[in-house]
Amino acid sequence: MALYDRDYTIDRGATTSLSATRVDFLKKTYQLLALSMLVAALGAYLTMPFVESVIKFRWLIFGAELLVLFFGLGMSRGKPGLNTMMLFLFTFLTGVSLVPLLASLIGMGKGAVIGNAFLATSVLFGALSLFAINSKTDFSSWGKPLFITLIVVVVVSIINLFLGSGVLGMIISAAVLLLFGLFTIYDTQNIANGAYDSPVDAAVSLYLDFLNMFTVILQFLGIMDND
């Protein structure tokens, strides 16, 4: 899911090179992104012994994620410290949400695949980010098409909850991987071009891109069962 309708208007100025200020902004963004991943891992680690409770209250946890994402982070914008706390609260909750999947993998003796999926996602994410930063192509017009596609994918996913089609589920997964790969390019270039006011907001967008790609890559590795 996207944090915003990321259809930005960017003042590109006279130069296409990154200024020292933007380089510093990118550095802070990726530092927060790395810390967010660590917090998510901590959330998964601390709640792994309580997997049954996590499954029982999974919709409540998911609801809490949405509240923090759309309201907590929105209300804390421009409030240093508070927005960082909301970022880490959100990523902690996403780590908790992954516990049932991770626990099932570990229970089947496939825990090593988790690391492989993370490595594959990191390589893909890194390659797309480098491409976006170094590309001379302007991706700023991708915002609305990507957001509309996201809405369509979400609607089709909800429909498939009732249909239970494995084939459609795989098609949706492929679409999600492609979609958030494109979002990674779009978001990274926007960050480099100064579209974000705060490294926290930028880190949230990139974290969502990474998280969705990571989950789908786990699916493509045959990790998830039919449910």
C-alpha positions, 0 to 999 in steps of 0.5 A: 500500500502506498503512503500517499497519492505520490503525484509530486510537483518538483522544482528541478532547477537548473541542475540534474546533479545532487546537491550536498543538501540532497545527498545528506537528505538521502543519507538520513533517509536510508539510515532511517530505512535501515533502522526501520528494518531492524525495528521490524525484525525486533518486532518479529523476534519479540512476538515470535513466541506468541504466534498463536495470539498474533494469528488470533488478533491479526486483524486488530494488529493490521488495523493498528498498522493502518491507524499509525500509517494514515493518522499517526504519521500524518498527524506527526508530520513536521514534529521531529521526534514524534514522527520518528517514533511513529515510523518505528511504531509502524515498522514494529507492527509490520514485523509482528504481522509477519510472525505467522508466516515466518513461524510457519517457515521455521516450523517447516525447516525453511527458515533459511529461505527468509534470509534468501528472500531478504537478500534477493529483495535487498539486491533488487531494491538496491539496483532499482534505487541506483537506477532511479538516482542515476537515470536521466529519465524523468519518472515524476509523471508515474504518480497517478498511474501507479496509484490507480494501479495500486487501487485496482490491485487492492480491489482484485486482492479483496475479491480473490479473498472470496474466490480463493483462486491460486492462479489469480493469487499468483498473478496478483503477486506478480503485479504487486512485485512489478508495481512496487518495483516501479514505486521504488524507482519513482519514490527514490527519484522523488527523494533525490529531487527534493519532493519530500520535506522529511527523511521520515516520510521518505523512509516510510515510502521506501519501507513500504516498497521494500516490505511489499516486494519482500513479502511477494518474493517469499510467495514466489519462493513457494513459502506460503501455503494455499491459505 
